[in-house]
Amino acid sequence: MSSTIAQVLVVEDDPVYREQMEIPLRQAGFQVESCPDGQAALERVRVFRPEVVVTDWEMPRLDGLTLCRLIKGIDELRFTHVIILSSRGETASKVAGLDTGADDYLVKPVDPNELVARVRSGLRLVRALSELAAKNELLERLALTDPLTSLPNRRAFEESLSREVSRAQRSGRPLSLLILDLDHFKSINDSFGHGFGDEILVGFARLLARQARRGDMAARIGGEEFAVLLPMTEKIHAITVGERIRRACEGTPLGRTQQQSVTVSVGAATTKGTAGSSPAELVDEADRALYRAKAEGRNRVFSL
């Protein structure tokens, strides 16, 4: 178990019984706070952020079952371990308490040693769930990130593109897309090796991230091909952004082990968010514009 001191909130309207729970929990090394009813606990839980809540069932203002349901409904508190206390020992009451979302149920009067053991058990579960959620979040982030350049990858780009096209359709505002391709990149790999080619890609990715505006999304979508998604941007402004990127690339030698000047061709496309527009159509138009930029000599921005 982590050495971090666990925070426990005791919720009990009887001051004598409340103290009888606080003392053994503190002696066990927990940081303990207490509240006299569920309403006070609901206000305190957002600030104190306990890992475990031990609450009586029947209390004035707000009962323990309602408190449990409200805590579990707060996203940042969803892993809080809630132990319900009640003098009702029959199976139906235990089932009702657990069905409400409580993680454990103890019948009063509670043995202090059992209370400490149940809190420790709940704490282990809370921390295991929190660690698992953090790992899953990291895995999801990695799944959406290009490992070489650390830019969003094609999957992340496609998900964002779909969202932005839908948003543009609802709002009627323009959405622009730039697709960029490094010129003569194969010859760089052939002349200097793939390791140096990777350095160029990383350097260009950094340049692209610097040149993109706040709210834009730059991504690597494959090989030496990149994209920049430009929400609420007319075509003329998208071309301006593309031209700024093109000039920056032309004037900034890239590479870590040695400096190499490269150029980039850019295709620009814009949708007004009409009902018939789709992500595929926007990408297709930008791709065709990129093809024209390549065909007309490279190192230029083109739009249809």
Secondary structure, DSSP 8 states (H G I E B T S, - for coil): --SS--EEEEE-S-HHHHHHHHHHHHHTT-EEEEESSHHHHHHHHHHH--SEEEEESS-SSS-HHHHHHHHHTSGGGTT-EEEEEES--SHHHHHHHHHTT-SEEEESS--HHHHHHHHHHHHHHHHHHHHHHHHHHHHHHHHTB-TTT-SB-HHHHHHHHHHHHHHHHHH---EEEEEEEETTHHHHHHHH-HHHHHHHHHHHHHHHHHHS-TT-EEEEEETTEEEEEEET--HHHHHHHHHHHHHHHHTS-B-SSS-B---EEEEEEEE---TT--HHHHHHHHHHHHHHHHHTTSSSEEE-
